[in-house]
């Protein structure tokens, strides 16, 4: 079985950002146990920025992107050093892999990143993956490693995605505020998947939170991958997740799958505007793969550029699809409702091409 295990900043560092050697050791022990049983494991680890704060003796986590990117470089080297040391106790070799969103959008980069990780697994290494915070464009970022882990699980054909956190799983309410909250052990495909309220805020040391984990679990499900959200400190959590024990909250895999590129469009990219369409266009897009043409557009919201992500909104006001705009907002407004034969010369015939369009799961 192929496993992607993601651990968050709140689990791997303390309040000052210092890397928890005990946590890294426990995770490495569990990874080694899976390897001993014949499984392949990829670790996605947050914590570089927090570790950089501690390494540089800063009083608090900075807020500006340039400083965050700079200190992540100091923290990343210490993070990988900790993994290498603990994995080496088991005769395992860690291998640092830094990714950014472009690696999942551009086809050439996507194939290259996937083949590199595949080869590392063939060589018996444990890839330790993180977002390339030091150079990632602040306008094109995951913002957290949960979604990166889901995209990675999709790209390498993982069997299970384990999202390790400082909570036991997903609750009916925030257990820190509501003593009646109960753990949700299983989310089935037939359920309104991830229609569970969760706050984006987490420990304050990372950039995710339960909301991003729910998004990642949804992405994994729509990749045909079972996913688990569980407490990192739980003994045997990885082995339990692999053997399908209910060690936290398990999300069943959906029978429909999306490519990594379309997962990124649907769940991981920043929406910059919206295109309103009539009922005929909504039916045409949802019934079969089609491009969105100007004739079906009735309105345009926002100031998006060509290539930006936009929601596609039907007559009832619900965003039923998402895609990459083939024209900018100004051109989209200019061609609203026009037939293809009436378009000005040089204007793209599609507002959103079908290869860049995803009908969102309901």
C-alpha positions in Angstrom: 0.0 0.0 0.0 1.2 3.5 -0.7 0.7 6.0 2.1 1.0 9.8 2.2 1.2 11.1 5.8 1.0 14.8 6.4 1.8 16.4 9.8 1.0 19.9 10.7 3.0 22.7 12.4 1.0 22.5 15.6 2.0 18.9 16.0 5.6 19.1 15.1 6.7 22.3 16.9 6.1 23.8 20.3 4.7 27.3 21.1 8.1 28.8 20.4 8.5 27.0 17.1 11.1 24.6 18.3 10.9 21.3 16.5 9.6 18.5 18.8 12.2 15.8 18.5 9.9 13.4 20.3 7.2 13.9 17.7 9.6 13.4 14.8 11.0 10.3 16.5 7.5 8.9 16.9 6.5 9.6 13.4 9.7 8.1 12.1 9.1 5.0 14.2 5.7 4.6 12.7 7.0 5.2 9.2 9.6 2.5 9.8 6.9 0.1 11.0 5.0 0.6 7.8 8.1 0.1 5.7 8.8 -3.1 7.6 5.3 -4.3 6.6 6.0 -3.6 2.9 4.3 -0.3 2.5 5.6 2.8 0.7 5.4 6.1 2.7 5.7 9.7 1.7 5.8 12.3 4.5 4.5 15.8 4.0 5.8 17.9 6.8 4.9 21.5 7.8 6.9 23.4 10.3 9.6 25.2 8.4 8.4 28.7 9.1 7.8 28.1 12.8 11.2 26.4 13.1 12.8 29.4 11.3 11.1 31.7 13.9 12.8 29.7 16.7 16.1 29.4 15.0 16.4 33.2 14.5 15.1 34.0 18.0 12.2 36.1 16.7 9.6 37.1 19.3 6.7 36.3 17.0 5.8 34.9 13.6 6.2 37.7 11.0 3.3 38.6 8.8 4.9 39.9 5.6 5.5 37.3 2.9 9.1 38.3 2.2 10.2 37.7 5.8 8.2 34.5 6.0 9.8 33.1 2.9 13.3 34.1 4.1 12.9 32.5 7.6 11.4 29.3 6.1 14.8 28.6 4.5 16.4 28.6 7.9 13.7 26.4 9.4 13.5 23.9 6.5 17.2 22.8 6.9 16.6 22.1 10.6 13.3 20.3 9.8 15.0 17.9 7.3 18.0 17.5 9.7 15.6 16.2 12.4 13.9 13.8 10.0 17.2 12.5 8.7 18.5 11.8 12.2 15.4 9.9 13.3 14.9 8.0 10.1 18.6 6.9 10.2 17.9 5.1 13.5 15.9 2.6 11.4 18.4 2.5 8.5 16.1 4.7 6.4 17.2 7.6 4.1 15.1 10.8 4.1 15.0 12.8 0.8 13.9 16.4 0.8 11.4 17.3 -1.9 10.1 20.9 -2.2 7.1 21.6 -4.4 5.1 24.6 -5.5 1.7 24.9 -7.2 3.3 25.2 -10.6 4.4 21.6 -10.3 0.7 20.4 -10.4 -0.6 22.9 -13.0 2.1 22.6 -15.7 2.0 19.2 -17.3 5.8 18.9 -17.8 6.5 19.9 -14.2 3.8 17.6 -12.9 5.2 14.6 -14.7 8.8 15.5 -13.6 7.8 15.8 -9.9 5.8 12.6 -10.0 8.7 10.6 -11.6 11.2 12.0 -9.1 9.1 10.9 -6.1 8.4 7.5 -7.8 12.1 6.9 -8.3 12.9 7.9 -4.7 10.4 5.3 -3.5 12.0 2.7 -5.8 15.3 3.5 -4.2 13.9 2.9 -0.8 13.9 6.5 0.4 11.4 8.3 2.5 10.5 11.5 0.6 10.0 14.4 3.0 7.9 16.9 1.2 7.1 20.5 1.9 5.9 23.5 0.0 8.8 25.5 -1.4 8.0 28.4 0.9 11.3 30.2 0.2 10.5 30.9 -3.5 6.8 30.3 -4.0 4.9 33.1 -5.5 2.7 34.6 -2.9 -0.1 35.0 -5.4 -0.1 31.3 -6.3 0.3 29.3 -3.1 -1.5 26.5 -1.4 -1.4 28.4 1.9 -1.1 25.1 3.8 0.3 21.6 3.2 -3.0 19.8 3.6 -4.1 20.5 0.0 -0.5 19.9 -1.2 -0.7 16.5 0.4 -4.0 15.7 -1.3 -2.6 16.7 -4.7 0.5 14.7 -4.1 -1.5 11.6 -3.1 -3.5 12.0 -6.3 -0.4 12.3 -8.5 1.4 9.2 -7.1 -1.7 7.1 -6.8 -1.7 6.7 -3.1 -4.1 4.3 -1.4 -4.6 6.4 1.8 -3.9 9.9 2.9 -3.4 10.5 6.6 -3.7 14.1 7.9 -2.1 14.2 11.4 -3.1 17.0 13.6 -3.5 18.0 17.3 -7.2 17.0 17.3 -8.6 13.4 17.5 -10.5 14.0 14.2 -13.6 15.9 13.0 -16.2 16.7 15.6 -19.9 17.8 15.4 -18.7 21.1 16.9 -15.6 22.6 18.4 -14.9 20.4 21.4 -12.9 23.2 23.0 -16.0 25.3 23.2 -18.9 22.7 23.2 -18.6 19.9 25.7 -21.4 18.0 23.9 -19.4 17.8 20.7 -18.8 14.2 19.5 -16.3 12.7 17.2 -17.4 11.8 13.6 -15.7 8.4 13.0 -16.8 7.9 9.4 -17.9 10.1 6.5 -19.4 7.9 3.8 -19.5 8.7 0.1 -23.3 9.1 0.3 -23.1 11.8 2.9 -22.9 15.4 1.9 -19.1 15.0 2.0 -17.4 17.5 4.3 -20.6 19.5 4.8 -19.3 19.9 8.3 -18.7 23.3 9.7 -15.1 23.9 10.7 -13.1 27.0 11.4 -10.1 28.0 9.4 -8.1 29.0 12.4 -5.7 26.6 14.0 -2.9 26.9 16.4 -1.7 30.2 15.0 1.7 28.7 14.2 0.7 27.2 10.9 -1.5 28.3 8.0 -4.1 25.5 7.9 -6.6 24.4 10.5 -9.5 21.9 10.4 -11.1 23.7 7.4 -8.1 23.0 5.2 -8.1 19.4 6.3 -11.7 19.0 5.3 -10.9 20.4 1.9 -7.9 18.0 1.6 -10.1 15.1 2.6 -12.6 16.1 0.0 -9.9 16.3 -2.6 -8.6 12.9 -1.7 -12.1 11.4 -1.9 -12.6 12.8 -5.4 -9.2 11.2 -6.2 -10.5 7.8 -5.3 -8.3 7.8 -2.1 -9.4 7.0 1.4 -8.3 9.7 3.9 -8.0 9.9 7.7 -7.8 12.9 10.0 -6.4 11.8 13.3 -4.3 12.9 16.3 -0.5 12.8 15.6 0.2 11.7 19.2 -2.1 8.7 19.0 -0.1 5.5 19.4 0.0 3.4 16.1 -2.0 6.0 14.2 -0.4 5.3 10.8 -0.7 1.5 11.2 -4.3 1.9 12.2 -5.1 4.2 9.3 -3.5 1.8 6.8 -5.5 -1.2 8.3 -8.7 0.8 8.0 -9.3 1.1 11.7 -11.3 4.1 12.8 -8.4 5.9 14.4 -9.9 9.3 13.9 -12.3 10.5 11.2 -12.2 8.4 8.0 -13.5 9.7 4.7 -14.4 7.0 2.1 -13.1 7.2 -1.4 -15.5 8.3 -4.1 -15.9 6.3 -7.3 -15.4 9.4 -9.5 -11.9 10.7 -9.8 -10.4 14.0 -10.9 -6.9 14.7 -12.3 -4.4 16.6 -10.1 -4.8 19.6 -12.4 -8.6 19.6 -12.0 -8.3 19.1 -8.3 -6.1 22.2 -8.1 -8.7 24.2 -10.1 -11.6 22.9 -8.0 -10.1 23.1 -4.5 -6.7 24.7 -4.2 -6.7 27.7 -6.5 -7.8 31.2 -5.4 -11.1 32.3 -7.0 -10.7 35.7 -8.6 -14.2 36.3 -10.0 -17.4 34.7 -11.3 -19.2 34.2 -14.5 -23.0 34.0 -14.5 -24.7 31.7 -17.0 -28.2 30.9 -18.1 -30.0 27.6 -17.5 -29.1 26.2 -20.9 -25.4 26.7 -20.3 -25.6 25.1 -16.9 -27.2 22.0 -18.3 -24.7 21.9 -21.2 -21.8 22.0 -18.8 -23.1 19.5 -16.2 -24.5 17.0 -18.7 -21.3 16.3 -20.6 -17.8 17.9 -21.1 -18.3 21.2 -22.8 -16.5 24.5 -23.0 -18.4 27.6 -21.8 -19.2 29.8 -24.7 -20.1 33.5 -24.6 -23.7 32.8 -25.8 -24.5 31.2 -22.4 -23.0 34.0 -20.3 -25.4 36.5 -18.7 -23.1 38.4 -16.4 -19.5 38.8 -15.2 -18.2 39.6 -11.6 -14.8 40.7 -10.6 -11.6 41.9 -12.3 -10.0 38.6 -13.2 -7.2 38.1 -15.8 -6.9 35.5 -18.4 -5.8 32.3 -16.7 -7.3 33.2 -13.3 -9.8 30.9 -11.5 -13.4 31.8 -11.7 -16.6 30.3 -10.3 -19.4 29.6 -12.8 -22.7 30.5 -11.3 -26.1 29.2 -12.5 -29.5 31.0 -12.5 -30.2 30.0 -8.9 -27.0 31.8 -7.6 -25.1 28.6 -6.9 -21.5 28.1 -8.1 -21.8 24.7 -9.8 -18.5 24.7 -11.6 -15.1 26.3 -11.5 -12.5 26.9 -14.2 -9.6 28.9 -15.6 -10.8 31.9 -17.6 -9.7 31.9 -21.3 -10.3 35.6 -21.5 -10.0 38.5 -19.0 -13.0 40.1 -17.3 -13.1 43.0 -19.7 -13.3 40.8 -22.8 -15.8 38.5 -21.0 -18.1 41.5 -20.4 -17.7 42.6 -24.0 -18.9 39.3 -25.4 -21.7 38.4 -23.0 -24.5 36.6 -24.9 -22.8 36.7 -28.3 -22.9 33.8 -30.7 -19.6 32.5 -31.9 -20.3 33.9 -35.4 -20.8 37.4 -33.9 -17.5 37.5 -31.9 -15.0 40.2 -32.9 -11.9 39.0 -34.8 -9.1 37.6 -32.5 -11.4 37.0 -29.5 -11.2 33.5 -28.0 -14.3 31.5 -28.8 -14.4 30.0 -25.3 -14.8 31.9 -22.0 -13.6 28.7 -20.2 -12.2 25.8 -22.1 -13.6 22.3 -21.1 -10.1 21.1 -20.3 -9.9 23.8 -17.6 -13.4 23.4 -16.3 -14.5 21.3 -13.3 -18.1 20.6 -12.4 -18.1 20.8 -8.6 -19.3 18.0 -6.4 -22.6 18.8 -4.8 
